[in-house]
Amino acid sequence: MKVVIEFYRTRVADDAHAVIGRETVDTADLDAAIEIARLLARTLYMPQWPDAVAIADADGATIYSSNIAAQTAIDEGPTS
């Protein structure tokens, strides 16, 4: 199945979302797409570390979304 994985930052004051990374991938199922998203969150070059991820199907419907801020703290990303 083809999915679009989007990484974004959120602003707490007004819940604004800024997409900082987007990849289209072919996966076997949703579990595989989530694993790919976790890998990309750590390895994909993005201007900032993402706060959250959303996975959409080929029709654009969101099939998964999650906050990943705790995970990026573990990865010890850039401090600036």
N, CA, C and O atoms as a Tripos MOL2 file, in Angstrom:
@<TRIPOS>MOLECULE
protein
  320   319    80     0     0
PROTEIN
NO_CHARGES

@<TRIPOS>ATOM
      1 N           0.8450   -1.1810    0.0000 N.3       1 MET1
      2 CA          0.0000    0.0000    0.0000 C.3       1 MET1
      3 C           0.8820    1.2330    0.0000 C.2       1 MET1
      4 O           1.9430    1.2470    0.6240 O.2       1 MET1
      5 N           0.4480    2.2590   -0.6930 N.am      2 LYS2
      6 CA          1.2060    3.5050   -0.7640 C.3       2 LYS2
      7 C           0.6830    4.4460    0.3130 C.2       2 LYS2
      8 O          -0.5240    4.6560    0.4370 O.2       2 LYS2
      9 N           1.6080    5.0110    1.0950 N.am      3 VAL3
     10 CA          1.2380    5.9490    2.1560 C.3       3 VAL3
     11 C           2.1310    7.1780    2.0910 C.2       3 VAL3
     12 O           3.2330    7.1410    1.5430 O.2       3 VAL3
     13 N           1.6320    8.2620    2.6600 N.am      4 VAL4
     14 CA          2.4010    9.4920    2.7980 C.3       4 VAL4
     15 C           2.6560    9.6950    4.2820 C.2       4 VAL4
     16 O           1.7230    9.7370    5.0830 O.2       4 VAL4
     17 N           3.9280    9.8190    4.6400 N.am      5 ILE5
     18 CA          4.3170   10.0450    6.0330 C.3       5 ILE5
     19 C           4.7300   11.5000    6.1540 C.2       5 ILE5
     20 O           5.6370   11.9560    5.4580 O.2       5 ILE5
     21 N           4.0570   12.2330    7.0490 N.am      6 GLU6
     22 CA          4.3740   13.6400    7.2760 C.3       6 GLU6
     23 C           4.8560   13.8400    8.6990 C.2       6 GLU6
     24 O           4.2690   13.3330    9.6550 O.2       6 GLU6
     25 N           5.9370   14.5910    8.8140 N.am      7 PHE7
     26 CA          6.4690   14.9670   10.1200 C.3       7 PHE7
     27 C           6.2060   16.4460   10.3030 C.2       7 PHE7
     28 O           6.3830   17.2330    9.3730 O.2       7 PHE7
     29 N           5.7870   16.8260   11.4910 N.am      8 TYR8
     30 CA          5.4930   18.2350   11.6950 C.3       8 TYR8
     31 C           5.8150   18.6940   13.1000 C.2       8 TYR8
     32 O           5.9800   17.9000   14.0260 O.2       8 TYR8
     33 N           5.9000   20.0200   13.2220 N.am      9 ARG9
     34 CA          6.0760   20.6900   14.5100 C.3       9 ARG9
     35 C           4.7500   21.3420   14.8530 C.2       9 ARG9
     36 O           4.0230   21.7860   13.9640 O.2       9 ARG9
     37 N           4.4370   21.4010   16.1260 N.am     10 THR10
     38 CA          3.2130   22.0700   16.5580 C.3      10 THR10
     39 C           3.5590   23.2300   17.4750 C.2      10 THR10
     40 O           4.5470   23.1940   18.2090 O.2      10 THR10
     41 N           2.7280   24.2530   17.4150 N.am     11 ARG11
     42 CA          2.8870   25.4020   18.2940 C.3      11 ARG11
     43 C           1.7750   25.3290   19.3310 C.2      11 ARG11
     44 O           0.5940   25.3220   18.9840 O.2      11 ARG11
     45 N           2.1540   25.2750   20.6030 N.am     12 VAL12
     46 CA          1.2060   25.0700   21.6910 C.3      12 VAL12
     47 C           0.1890   26.2020   21.7760 C.2      12 VAL12
     48 O          -0.9860   25.9510   22.0400 O.2      12 VAL12
     49 N           0.6130   27.4290   21.5590 N.am     13 ALA13
     50 CA         -0.2690   28.5880   21.7460 C.3      13 ALA13
     51 C          -1.5530   28.4990   20.9240 C.2      13 ALA13
     52 O          -2.6280   28.8430   21.4160 O.2      13 ALA13
     53 N          -1.4490   28.0400   19.6760 N.am     14 ASP14
     54 CA         -2.6440   27.9950   18.8280 C.3      14 ASP14
     55 C          -2.7950   26.6760   18.0700 C.2      14 ASP14
     56 O          -3.6100   26.5790   17.1530 O.2      14 ASP14
     57 N          -2.0240   25.6750   18.4430 N.am     15 ASP15
     58 CA         -2.0740   24.3440   17.8350 C.3      15 ASP15
     59 C          -1.7830   24.3740   16.3270 C.2      15 ASP15
     60 O          -2.2640   23.5190   15.5830 O.2      15 ASP15
     61 N          -1.0010   25.3510   15.8850 N.am     16 ALA16
     62 CA         -0.6170   25.4200   14.4740 C.3      16 ALA16
     63 C           0.3470   24.2810   14.1570 C.2      16 ALA16
     64 O           1.1560   23.8910   14.9990 O.2      16 ALA16
     65 N           0.2570   23.7510   12.9400 N.am     17 HIS17
     66 CA          1.1160   22.6580   12.4920 C.3      17 HIS17
     67 C           1.9590   23.1230   11.3110 C.2      17 HIS17
     68 O           1.4380   23.7320   10.3760 O.2      17 HIS17
     69 N           3.2450   22.8410   11.3500 N.am     18 ALA18
     70 CA          4.1460   23.1420   10.2390 C.3      18 ALA18
     71 C           4.7950   21.8400    9.7880 C.2      18 ALA18
     72 O           5.5200   21.2040   10.5530 O.2      18 ALA18
     73 N           4.5360   21.4490    8.5550 N.am     19 VAL19
     74 CA          5.1260   20.2250    8.0110 C.3      19 VAL19
     75 C           6.6020   20.4910    7.7460 C.2      19 VAL19
     76 O           6.9590   21.4450    7.0540 O.2      19 VAL19
     77 N           7.4650   19.6290    8.3100 N.am     20 ILE20
     78 CA          8.9050   19.8000    8.1230 C.3      20 ILE20
     79 C           9.5350   18.6510    7.3460 C.2      20 ILE20
     80 O          10.7220   18.6900    7.0220 O.2      20 ILE20
     81 N           8.7350   17.6240    7.0480 N.am     21 GLY21
     82 CA          9.2280   16.5060    6.2590 C.3      21 GLY21
     83 C           8.0700   15.6880    5.7290 C.2      21 GLY21
     84 O           7.0580   15.5080    6.4070 O.2      21 GLY21
     85 N           8.2260   15.1900    4.5050 N.am     22 ARG22
     86 CA          7.1610   14.3830    3.9020 C.3      22 ARG22
     87 C           7.8040   13.3500    2.9930 C.2      22 ARG22
     88 O           8.6570   13.6790    2.1680 O.2      22 ARG22
     89 N           7.3930   12.1130    3.1470 N.am     23 GLU23
     90 CA          7.9000   11.0250    2.3120 C.3      23 GLU23
     91 C           6.7330   10.1510    1.8740 C.2      23 GLU23
     92 O           5.8190    9.8860    2.6560 O.2      23 GLU23
     93 N           6.7660    9.7060    0.6230 N.am     24 THR24
     94 CA          5.7970    8.7440    0.1080 C.3      24 THR24
     95 C           6.5070    7.4020    0.0050 C.2      24 THR24
     96 O           7.5720    7.3000   -0.6030 O.2      24 THR24
     97 N           5.9080    6.3680    0.6050 N.am     25 VAL25
     98 CA          6.5410    5.0470    0.6170 C.3      25 VAL25
     99 C           5.5120    3.9640    0.3120 C.2      25 VAL25
    100 O           4.3140    4.1480    0.5280 O.2      25 VAL25
    101 N           5.9970    2.8350   -0.1920 N.am     26 ASP26
    102 CA          5.1720    1.6440   -0.3750 C.3      26 ASP26
    103 C           5.4410    0.7090    0.7900 C.2      26 ASP26
    104 O           6.5960    0.4100    1.0940 O.2      26 ASP26
    105 N           4.3860    0.2460    1.4430 N.am     27 THR27
    106 CA          4.5310   -0.6420    2.5920 C.3      27 THR27
    107 C           3.5730   -1.8140    2.4740 C.2      27 THR27
    108 O           2.6250   -1.7840    1.6890 O.2      27 THR27
    109 N           3.8330   -2.8420    3.2620 N.am     28 ALA28
    110 CA          2.9630   -4.0110    3.2720 C.3      28 ALA28
    111 C           1.6620   -3.7370    4.0140 C.2      28 ALA28
    112 O           0.5950   -4.1890    3.5990 O.2      28 ALA28
    113 N           1.7560   -2.9880    5.1240 N.am     29 ASP29
    114 CA          0.5790   -2.7120    5.9470 C.3      29 ASP29
    115 C           0.8570   -1.5230    6.8550 C.2      29 ASP29
    116 O           1.9250   -0.9150    6.7810 O.2      29 ASP29
    117 N          -0.1050   -1.1900    7.7130 N.am     30 LEU30
    118 CA          0.0450   -0.0330    8.5900 C.3      30 LEU30
    119 C           1.1880   -0.2180    9.5770 C.2      30 LEU30
    120 O           1.9250    0.7310    9.8430 O.2      30 LEU30
    121 N           1.3530   -1.4130   10.1230 N.am     31 ASP31
    122 CA          2.4530   -1.6500   11.0670 C.3      31 ASP31
    123 C           3.8100   -1.3750   10.4220 C.2      31 ASP31
    124 O           4.6920   -0.7920   11.0520 O.2      31 ASP31
    125 N           3.9750   -1.7880    9.1800 N.am     32 ALA32
    126 CA          5.2330   -1.5250    8.4700 C.3      32 ALA32
    127 C           5.4050   -0.0280    8.2280 C.2      32 ALA32
    128 O           6.5200    0.4880    8.3160 O.2      32 ALA32
    129 N           4.3230    0.6670    7.9290 N.am     33 ALA33
    130 CA          4.3930    2.1180    7.7220 C.3      33 ALA33
    131 C           4.8100    2.8300    9.0020 C.2      33 ALA33
    132 O           5.5870    3.7830    8.9510 O.2      33 ALA33
    133 N           4.3050    2.3840   10.1420 N.am     34 ILE34
    134 CA          4.6770    2.9810   11.4270 C.3      34 ILE34
    135 C           6.1540    2.7480   11.7090 C.2      34 ILE34
    136 O           6.8390    3.6530   12.1850 O.2      34 ILE34
    137 N           6.6510    1.5630   11.4270 N.am     35 GLU35
    138 CA          8.0780    1.2750   11.6200 C.3      35 GLU35
    139 C           8.9420    2.1560   10.7240 C.2      35 GLU35
    140 O           9.9710    2.6710   11.1620 O.2      35 GLU35
    141 N           8.5260    2.3300    9.4760 N.am     36 ILE36
    142 CA          9.2750    3.1950    8.5620 C.3      36 ILE36
    143 C           9.2620    4.6290    9.0800 C.2      36 ILE36
    144 O          10.2810    5.3170    9.0220 O.2      36 ILE36
    145 N           8.1170    5.0850    9.5860 N.am     37 ALA37
    146 CA          8.0240    6.4440   10.1350 C.3      37 ALA37
    147 C           8.9610    6.6180   11.3230 C.2      37 ALA37
    148 O           9.6080    7.6570   11.4500 O.2      37 ALA37
    149 N           9.0420    5.6250   12.1870 N.am     38 ARG38
    150 CA          9.9570    5.7000   13.3370 C.3      38 ARG38
    151 C          11.4080    5.7920   12.8770 C.2      38 ARG38
    152 O          12.1950    6.5580   13.4330 O.2      38 ARG38
    153 N          11.7510    5.0230   11.8780 N.am     39 LEU39
    154 CA         13.1090    5.0680   11.3380 C.3      39 LEU39
    155 C          13.3960    6.4260   10.6920 C.2      39 LEU39
    156 O          14.4470    7.0220   10.9240 O.2      39 LEU39
    157 N          12.4580    6.9040    9.8870 N.am     40 LEU40
    158 CA         12.6530    8.1930    9.2250 C.3      40 LEU40
    159 C          12.7300    9.3430   10.2160 C.2      40 LEU40
    160 O          13.4490   10.3130    9.9770 O.2      40 LEU40
    161 N          12.0030    9.2560   11.3220 N.am     41 ALA41
    162 CA         12.0440   10.3220   12.3320 C.3      41 ALA41
    163 C          13.4550   10.5080   12.8730 C.2      41 ALA41
    164 O          13.8310   11.6080   13.2790 O.2      41 ALA41
    165 N          14.2300    9.4350   12.8760 N.am     42 ARG42
    166 CA         15.6000    9.5070   13.3900 C.3      42 ARG42
    167 C          16.6400    9.7530   12.3040 C.2      42 ARG42
    168 O          17.7350   10.2290   12.6020 O.2      42 ARG42
    169 N          16.3190    9.4380   11.0520 N.am     43 THR43
    170 CA         17.3480    9.4770   10.0120 C.3      43 THR43
    171 C          17.1020   10.4830    8.8930 C.2      43 THR43
    172 O          18.0530   10.8830    8.2210 O.2      43 THR43
    173 N          15.8760   10.8970    8.6760 N.am     44 LEU44
    174 CA         15.5660   11.8290    7.5950 C.3      44 LEU44
    175 C          16.0640   13.2200    7.9510 C.2      44 LEU44
    176 O          15.8360   13.6980    9.0630 O.2      44 LEU44
    177 N          16.7410   13.8720    7.0160 N.am     45 TYR45
    178 CA         17.2130   15.2320    7.2740 C.3      45 TYR45
    179 C          16.0220   16.1870    7.2320 C.2      45 TYR45
    180 O          15.3330   16.2960    6.2170 O.2      45 TYR45
    181 N          15.7910   16.8720    8.3440 N.am     46 MET46
    182 CA         14.7230   17.8650    8.4460 C.3      46 MET46
    183 C          15.2960   19.0920    9.1420 C.2      46 MET46
    184 O          16.2420   18.9640    9.9190 O.2      46 MET46
    185 N          14.7500   20.2710    8.8860 N.am     47 PRO47
    186 CA         15.2930   21.4870    9.4950 C.3      47 PRO47
    187 C          15.1550   21.5280   11.0160 C.2      47 PRO47
    188 O          15.9040   22.2400   11.6850 O.2      47 PRO47
    189 N          14.2060   20.7730   11.5690 N.am     48 GLN48
    190 CA         14.0000   20.6760   13.0160 C.3      48 GLN48
    191 C          13.5840   19.2520   13.3330 C.2      48 GLN48
    192 O          13.1910   18.4960   12.4440 O.2      48 GLN48
    193 N          13.6750   18.8890   14.6170 N.am     49 TRP49
    194 CA         13.1560   17.5900   15.0290 C.3      49 TRP49
    195 C          11.6340   17.6640   15.0740 C.2      49 TRP49
    196 O          11.0860   18.6400   15.5850 O.2      49 TRP49
    197 N          10.9450   16.6640   14.5560 N.am     50 PRO50
    198 CA          9.4820   16.7060   14.5480 C.3      50 PRO50
    199 C           8.8850   16.4470   15.9300 C.2      50 PRO50
    200 O           9.4650   15.7420   16.7560 O.2      50 PRO50
    201 N           7.7060   17.0380   16.1600 N.am     51 ASP51
    202 CA          6.9300   16.7780   17.3730 C.3      51 ASP51
    203 C           5.9600   15.6270   17.1630 C.2      51 ASP51
    204 O           5.6150   14.9110   18.1030 O.2      51 ASP51
    205 N           5.5230   15.4570   15.9120 N.am     52 ALA52
    206 CA          4.4750   14.4810   15.6410 C.3      52 ALA52
    207 C           4.6130   13.9430   14.2260 C.2      52 ALA52
    208 O           5.3320   14.4880   13.3890 O.2      52 ALA52
    209 N           3.8930   12.8470   13.9930 N.am     53 VAL53
    210 CA          3.8860   12.2130   12.6770 C.3      53 VAL53
    211 C           2.4410   11.8700   12.3250 C.2      53 VAL53
    212 O           1.6290   11.5550   13.1950 O.2      53 VAL53
    213 N           2.1410   11.9380   11.0340 N.am     54 ALA54
    214 CA          0.8400   11.5100   10.5290 C.3      54 ALA54
    215 C           1.0840   10.6500    9.2950 C.2      54 ALA54
    216 O           1.9580   10.9460    8.4800 O.2      54 ALA54
    217 N           0.3050    9.5880    9.1690 N.am     55 ILE55
    218 CA          0.3970    8.7070    8.0110 C.3      55 ILE55
    219 C          -0.9550    8.7320    7.3210 C.2      55 ILE55
    220 O          -1.9900    8.5030    7.9470 O.2      55 ILE55
    221 N          -0.9370    9.0130    6.0180 N.am     56 ALA56
    222 CA         -2.1680    9.0730    5.2330 C.3      56 ALA56
    223 C          -2.1160    8.0210    4.1310 C.2      56 ALA56
    224 O          -1.0450    7.6830    3.6260 O.2      56 ALA56
    225 N          -3.3000    7.5070    3.7630 N.am     57 ASP57
    226 CA         -3.3580    6.5320    2.6800 C.3      57 ASP57
    227 C          -3.3110    7.2500    1.3320 C.2      57 ASP57
    228 O          -3.1760    8.4720    1.2790 O.2      57 ASP57
    229 N          -3.4220    6.4880    0.2510 N.am     58 ALA58
    230 CA         -3.3070    7.0520   -1.0920 C.3      58 ALA58
    231 C          -4.4010    8.0690   -1.3960 C.2      58 ALA58
    232 O          -4.2210    8.9290   -2.2580 O.2      58 ALA58
    233 N          -5.5320    7.9810   -0.6980 N.am     59 ASP59
    234 CA         -6.6330    8.9230   -0.9010 C.3      59 ASP59
    235 C          -6.5030   10.1740   -0.0420 C.2      59 ASP59
    236 O          -7.3220   11.0870   -0.1530 O.2      59 ASP59
    237 N          -5.4840   10.2280    0.8140 N.am     60 GLY60
    238 CA         -5.2680   11.3860    1.6670 C.3      60 GLY60
    239 C          -5.9150   11.3050    3.0350 C.2      60 GLY60
    240 O          -5.8070   12.2440    3.8240 O.2      60 GLY60
    241 N          -6.5850   10.2010    3.3330 N.am     61 ALA61
    242 CA         -7.2200   10.0330    4.6420 C.3      61 ALA61
    243 C          -6.1690    9.6420    5.6800 C.2      61 ALA61
    244 O          -5.3840    8.7210    5.4550 O.2      61 ALA61
    245 N          -6.1540   10.3370    6.8060 N.am     62 THR62
    246 CA         -5.2000   10.0230    7.8710 C.3      62 THR62
    247 C          -5.5630    8.6830    8.4940 C.2      62 THR62
    248 O          -6.6860    8.4860    8.9600 O.2      62 THR62
    249 N          -4.5960    7.7600    8.4970 N.am     63 ILE63
    250 CA         -4.8390    6.4380    9.0700 C.3      63 ILE63
    251 C          -4.0580    6.2210   10.3600 C.2      63 ILE63
    252 O          -4.2710    5.2300   11.0590 O.2      63 ILE63
    253 N          -3.1480    7.1510   10.6790 N.am     64 TYR64
    254 CA         -2.3710    7.0550   11.9170 C.3      64 TYR64
    255 C          -1.7770    8.4200   12.2160 C.2      64 TYR64
    256 O          -1.3280    9.1210   11.3090 O.2      64 TYR64
    257 N          -1.7750    8.7950   13.4810 N.am     65 SER65
    258 CA         -1.0570    9.9960   13.9040 C.3      65 SER65
    259 C          -0.5980    9.7930   15.3330 C.2      65 SER65
    260 O          -1.2510    9.1070   16.1200 O.2      65 SER65
    261 N           0.5340   10.3980   15.6590 N.am     66 SER66
    262 CA          1.0990   10.1990   16.9850 C.3      66 SER66
    263 C           2.0430   11.3370   17.3280 C.2      66 SER66
    264 O           2.6920   11.9120   16.4550 O.2      66 SER66
    265 N           2.1070   11.6490   18.6020 N.am     67 ASN67
    266 CA          3.0790   12.5940   19.1290 C.3      67 ASN67
    267 C           4.3890   11.8380   19.2980 C.2      67 ASN67
    268 O           4.4000   10.7570   19.8880 O.2      67 ASN67
    269 N           5.4880   12.3800   18.7950 N.am     68 ILE68
    270 CA          6.7790   11.6930   18.9140 C.3      68 ILE68
    271 C           7.8030   12.5260   19.6610 C.2      68 ILE68
    272 O           8.9980   12.2420   19.5870 O.2      68 ILE68
    273 N           7.3590   13.5500   20.3810 N.am     69 ALA69
    274 CA          8.2880   14.4280   21.1020 C.3      69 ALA69
    275 C           9.1250   13.6580   22.1120 C.2      69 ALA69
    276 O          10.3210   13.9250   22.2380 O.2      69 ALA69
    277 N           8.5410   12.7180   22.8300 N.am     70 ALA70
    278 CA          9.2920   11.9420   23.8190 C.3      70 ALA70
    279 C          10.3710   11.1070   23.1430 C.2      70 ALA70
    280 O          11.4650   10.9500   23.6860 O.2      70 ALA70
    281 N          10.0740   10.5760   21.9720 N.am     71 GLN71
    282 CA         11.0420    9.7590   21.2500 C.3      71 GLN71
    283 C          12.2240   10.6030   20.7910 C.2      71 GLN71
    284 O          13.3640   10.1480   20.8750 O.2      71 GLN71
    285 N          11.9840   11.8190   20.3100 N.am     72 THR72
    286 CA         13.0950   12.6300   19.8270 C.3      72 THR72
    287 C          14.0030   13.0540   20.9650 C.2      72 THR72
    288 O          15.1990   13.2470   20.7510 O.2      72 THR72
    289 N          13.4630   13.2060   22.1820 N.am     73 ALA73
    290 CA         14.3090   13.5390   23.3270 C.3      73 ALA73
    291 C          15.2860   12.3990   23.6070 C.2      73 ALA73
    292 O          16.4390   12.6340   23.9670 O.2      73 ALA73
    293 N          14.8230   11.1870   23.4420 N.am     74 ILE74
    294 CA         15.6890   10.0270   23.6520 C.3      74 ILE74
    295 C          16.7960   10.0000   22.6030 C.2      74 ILE74
    296 O          17.9360    9.6460   22.9040 O.2      74 ILE74
    297 N          16.4550   10.3750   21.3720 N.am     75 ASP75
    298 CA         17.4280   10.3490   20.2830 C.3      75 ASP75
    299 C          18.4810   11.4420   20.4130 C.2      75 ASP75
    300 O          19.4830   11.4240   19.6990 O.2      75 ASP75
    301 N          18.2620   12.3940   21.3190 N.am     76 GLU76
    302 CA         19.1910   13.4960   21.5540 C.3      76 GLU76
    303 C          19.5600   14.1970   20.2610 C.2      76 GLU76
    304 O          20.7080   14.1780   19.8170 O.2      76 GLU76
    305 N          18.5590   14.8100   19.6790 N.am     77 GLY77
    306 CA         18.7390   15.5400   18.4320 C.3      77 GLY77
    307 C          19.4280   16.8690   18.6590 C.2      77 GLY77
    308 O          19.9540   17.1320   19.7410 O.2      77 GLY77
    309 N          19.4210   17.7070   17.6320 N.am     78 PRO78
    310 CA         20.0940   18.9960   17.7300 C.3      78 PRO78
    311 C          19.4640   19.8760   18.8080 C.2      78 PRO78
    312 O          18.2640   19.7910   19.0710 O.2      78 PRO78
    313 N          20.2780   20.7100   19.4180 N.am     79 THR79
    314 CA         19.7910   21.5570   20.5000 C.3      79 THR79
    315 C          19.4400   22.9530   20.0260 C.2      79 THR79
    316 O          18.9170   23.7450   20.8090 O.2      79 THR79
    317 N          19.7070   23.2770   18.7860 N.am     80 SER80
    318 CA         19.3930   24.6240   18.2900 C.3      80 SER80
    319 C          18.2120   24.6030   17.3540 C.2      80 SER80
    320 O          17.8100   25.6490   16.8440 O.2      80 SER80
@<TRIPOS>BOND
     1     1     2 1
     2     2     3 1
     3     3     4 2
     4     3     5 am
     5     5     6 1
     6     6     7 1
     7     7     8 2
     8     7     9 am
     9     9    10 1
    10    10    11 1
    11    11    12 2
    12    11    13 am
    13    13    14 1
    14    14    15 1
    15    15    16 2
    16    15    17 am
    17    17    18 1
    18    18    19 1
    19    19    20 2
    20    19    21 am
    21    21    22 1
    22    22    23 1
    23    23    24 2
    24    23    25 am
    25    25    26 1
    26    26    27 1
    27    27    28 2
    28    27    29 am
    29    29    30 1
    30    30    31 1
    31    31    32 2
    32    31    33 am
    33    33    34 1
    34    34    35 1
    35    35    36 2
    36    35    37 am
    37    37    38 1
    38    38    39 1
    39    39    40 2
    40    39    41 am
    41    41    42 1
    42    42    43 1
    43    43    44 2
    44    43    45 am
    45    45    46 1
    46    46    47 1
    47    47    48 2
    48    47    49 am
    49    49    50 1
    50    50    51 1
    51    51    52 2
    52    51    53 am
    53    53    54 1
    54    54    55 1
    55    55    56 2
    56    55    57 am
    57    57    58 1
    58    58    59 1
    59    59    60 2
    60    59    61 am
    61    61    62 1
    62    62    63 1
    63    63    64 2
    64    63    65 am
    65    65    66 1
    66    66    67 1
    67    67    68 2
    68    67    69 am
    69    69    70 1
    70    70    71 1
    71    71    72 2
    72    71    73 am
    73    73    74 1
    74    74    75 1
    75    75    76 2
    76    75    77 am
    77    77    78 1
    78    78    79 1
    79    79    80 2
    80    79    81 am
    81    81    82 1
    82    82    83 1
    83    83    84 2
    84    83    85 am
    85    85    86 1
    86    86    87 1
    87    87    88 2
    88    87    89 am
    89    89    90 1
    90    90    91 1
    91    91    92 2
    92    91    93 am
    93    93    94 1
    94    94    95 1
    95    95    96 2
    96    95    97 am
    97    97    98 1
    98    98    99 1
    99    99   100 2
   100    99   101 am
   101   101   102 1
   102   102   103 1
   103   103   104 2
   104   103   105 am
   105   105   106 1
   106   106   107 1
   107   107   108 2
   108   107   109 am
   109   109   110 1
   110   110   111 1
   111   111   112 2
   112   111   113 am
   113   113   114 1
   114   114   115 1
   115   115   116 2
   116   115   117 am
   117   117   118 1
   118   118   119 1
   119   119   120 2
   120   119   121 am
   121   121   122 1
   122   122   123 1
   123   123   124 2
   124   123   125 am
   125   125   126 1
   126   126   127 1
   127   127   128 2
   128   127   129 am
   129   129   130 1
   130   130   131 1
   131   131   132 2
   132   131   133 am
   133   133   134 1
   134   134   135 1
   135   135   136 2
   136   135   137 am
   137   137   138 1
   138   138   139 1
   139   139   140 2
   140   139   141 am
   141   141   142 1
   142   142   143 1
   143   143   144 2
   144   143   145 am
   145   145   146 1
   146   146   147 1
   147   147   148 2
   148   147   149 am
   149   149   150 1
   150   150   151 1
   151   151   152 2
   152   151   153 am
   153   153   154 1
   154   154   155 1
   155   155   156 2
   156   155   157 am
   157   157   158 1
   158   158   159 1
   159   159   160 2
   160   159   161 am
   161   161   162 1
   162   162   163 1
   163   163   164 2
   164   163   165 am
   165   165   166 1
   166   166   167 1
   167   167   168 2
   168   167   169 am
   169   169   170 1
   170   170   171 1
   171   171   172 2
   172   171   173 am
   173   173   174 1
   174   174   175 1
   175   175   176 2
   176   175   177 am
   177   177   178 1
   178   178   179 1
   179   179   180 2
   180   179   181 am
   181   181   182 1
   182   182   183 1
   183   183   184 2
   184   183   185 am
   185   185   186 1
   186   186   187 1
   187   187   188 2
   188   187   189 am
   189   189   190 1
   190   190   191 1
   191   191   192 2
   192   191   193 am
   193   193   194 1
   194   194   195 1
   195   195   196 2
   196   195   197 am
   197   197   198 1
   198   198   199 1
   199   199   200 2
   200   199   201 am
   201   201   202 1
   202   202   203 1
   203   203   204 2
   204   203   205 am
   205   205   206 1
   206   206   207 1
   207   207   208 2
   208   207   209 am
   209   209   210 1
   210   210   211 1
   211   211   212 2
   212   211   213 am
   213   213   214 1
   214   214   215 1
   215   215   216 2
   216   215   217 am
   217   217   218 1
   218   218   219 1
   219   219   220 2
   220   219   221 am
   221   221   222 1
   222   222   223 1
   223   223   224 2
   224   223   225 am
   225   225   226 1
   226   226   227 1
   227   227   228 2
   228   227   229 am
   229   229   230 1
   230   230   231 1
   231   231   232 2
   232   231   233 am
   233   233   234 1
   234   234   235 1
   235   235   236 2
   236   235   237 am
   237   237   238 1
   238   238   239 1
   239   239   240 2
   240   239   241 am
   241   241   242 1
   242   242   243 1
   243   243   244 2
   244   243   245 am
   245   245   246 1
   246   246   247 1
   247   247   248 2
   248   247   249 am
   249   249   250 1
   250   250   251 1
   251   251   252 2
   252   251   253 am
   253   253   254 1
   254   254   255 1
   255   255   256 2
   256   255   257 am
   257   257   258 1
   258   258   259 1
   259   259   260 2
   260   259   261 am
   261   261   262 1
   262   262   263 1
   263   263   264 2
   264   263   265 am
   265   265   266 1
   266   266   267 1
   267   267   268 2
   268   267   269 am
   269   269   270 1
   270   270   271 1
   271   271   272 2
   272   271   273 am
   273   273   274 1
   274   274   275 1
   275   275   276 2
   276   275   277 am
   277   277   278 1
   278   278   279 1
   279   279   280 2
   280   279   281 am
   281   281   282 1
   282   282   283 1
   283   283   284 2
   284   283   285 am
   285   285   286 1
   286   286   287 1
   287   287   288 2
   288   287   289 am
   289   289   290 1
   290   290   291 1
   291   291   292 2
   292   291   293 am
   293   293   294 1
   294   294   295 1
   295   295   296 2
   296   295   297 am
   297   297   298 1
   298   298   299 1
   299   299   300 2
   300   299   301 am
   301   301   302 1
   302   302   303 1
   303   303   304 2
   304   303   305 am
   305   305   306 1
   306   306   307 1
   307   307   308 2
   308   307   309 am
   309   309   310 1
   310   310   311 1
   311   311   312 2
   312   311   313 am
   313   313   314 1
   314   314   315 1
   315   315   316 2
   316   315   317 am
   317   317   318 1
   318   318   319 1
   319   319   320 2
@<TRIPOS>SUBSTRUCTURE
     1 MET1         2 RESIDUE 1 A MET
     2 LYS2         6 RESIDUE 1 A LYS
     3 VAL3        10 RESIDUE 1 A VAL
     4 VAL4        14 RESIDUE 1 A VAL
     5 ILE5        18 RESIDUE 1 A ILE
     6 GLU6        22 RESIDUE 1 A GLU
     7 PHE7        26 RESIDUE 1 A PHE
     8 TYR8        30 RESIDUE 1 A TYR
     9 ARG9        34 RESIDUE 1 A ARG
    10 THR10       38 RESIDUE 1 A THR
    11 ARG11       42 RESIDUE 1 A ARG
    12 VAL12       46 RESIDUE 1 A VAL
    13 ALA13       50 RESIDUE 1 A ALA
    14 ASP14       54 RESIDUE 1 A ASP
    15 ASP15       58 RESIDUE 1 A ASP
    16 ALA16       62 RESIDUE 1 A ALA
    17 HIS17       66 RESIDUE 1 A HIS
    18 ALA18       70 RESIDUE 1 A ALA
    19 VAL19       74 RESIDUE 1 A VAL
    20 ILE20       78 RESIDUE 1 A ILE
    21 GLY21       82 RESIDUE 1 A GLY
    22 ARG22       86 RESIDUE 1 A ARG
    23 GLU23       90 RESIDUE 1 A GLU
    24 THR24       94 RESIDUE 1 A THR
    25 VAL25       98 RESIDUE 1 A VAL
    26 ASP26      102 RESIDUE 1 A ASP
    27 THR27      106 RESIDUE 1 A THR
    28 ALA28      110 RESIDUE 1 A ALA
    29 ASP29      114 RESIDUE 1 A ASP
    30 LEU30      118 RESIDUE 1 A LEU
    31 ASP31      122 RESIDUE 1 A ASP
    32 ALA32      126 RESIDUE 1 A ALA
    33 ALA33      130 RESIDUE 1 A ALA
    34 ILE34      134 RESIDUE 1 A ILE
    35 GLU35      138 RESIDUE 1 A GLU
    36 ILE36      142 RESIDUE 1 A ILE
    37 ALA37      146 RESIDUE 1 A ALA
    38 ARG38      150 RESIDUE 1 A ARG
    39 LEU39      154 RESIDUE 1 A LEU
    40 LEU40      158 RESIDUE 1 A LEU
    41 ALA41      162 RESIDUE 1 A ALA
    42 ARG42      166 RESIDUE 1 A ARG
    43 THR43      170 RESIDUE 1 A THR
    44 LEU44      174 RESIDUE 1 A LEU
    45 TYR45      178 RESIDUE 1 A TYR
    46 MET46      182 RESIDUE 1 A MET
    47 PRO47      186 RESIDUE 1 A PRO
    48 GLN48      190 RESIDUE 1 A GLN
    49 TRP49      194 RESIDUE 1 A TRP
    50 PRO50      198 RESIDUE 1 A PRO
    51 ASP51      202 RESIDUE 1 A ASP
    52 ALA52      206 RESIDUE 1 A ALA
    53 VAL53      210 RESIDUE 1 A VAL
    54 ALA54      214 RESIDUE 1 A ALA
    55 ILE55      218 RESIDUE 1 A ILE
    56 ALA56      222 RESIDUE 1 A ALA
    57 ASP57      226 RESIDUE 1 A ASP
    58 ALA58      230 RESIDUE 1 A ALA
    59 ASP59      234 RESIDUE 1 A ASP
    60 GLY60      238 RESIDUE 1 A GLY
    61 ALA61      242 RESIDUE 1 A ALA
    62 THR62      246 RESIDUE 1 A THR
    63 ILE63      250 RESIDUE 1 A ILE
    64 TYR64      254 RESIDUE 1 A TYR
    65 SER65      258 RESIDUE 1 A SER
    66 SER66      262 RESIDUE 1 A SER
    67 ASN67      266 RESIDUE 1 A ASN
    68 ILE68      270 RESIDUE 1 A ILE
    69 ALA69      274 RESIDUE 1 A ALA
    70 ALA70      278 RESIDUE 1 A ALA
    71 GLN71      282 RESIDUE 1 A GLN
    72 THR72      286 RESIDUE 1 A THR
    73 ALA73      290 RESIDUE 1 A ALA
    74 ILE74      294 RESIDUE 1 A ILE
    75 ASP75      298 RESIDUE 1 A ASP
    76 GLU76      302 RESIDUE 1 A GLU
    77 GLY77      306 RESIDUE 1 A GLY
    78 PRO78      310 RESIDUE 1 A PRO
    79 THR79      314 RESIDUE 1 A THR
    80 SER80      318 RESIDUE 1 A SER
